Amino acid sequence: MQTTTTLKRVVDDCEPSFAHAAPAQRPSGMCPVCSRVAYGLEWCGQCPTRTGEAHCEGWMRATVSNGDWTECAPCSAIGRDEGLECSHCNGVGWLFTREGGFDGNRPKGKPIVGRLR
């Protein structure tokens, strides 16, 4: 029979380690207006982002082509850096790097940082 102290040590040893976490799922859609990312078929239609009573005017666009996303180097595509949301990718784990962005005018090498909400 384990004591409470021993059980607590076992539980503490099982805490998740982001150093060994799997990469975050690559987004499949993004709003070109507010940069909200979406996964699966969630990206179909108008962007669901709301700010107070205002609704985002953007429509989700597919981002599933090769070269659309690049892993965030600081967090190794996990979306977390030292246990906190990664400040380089806003916790997405990926940076939108499609050449030219959505309108073809985005400067080369300047990614769009997505948002989860």
Summary of the structure (lengths in Angstrom):
residues: 117
radius of gyration: 18.2
end to end distance: 45.9
largest distance: 66.3
contacts: 299
relative contact order: 0.19
helix: 15%
strand: 21%
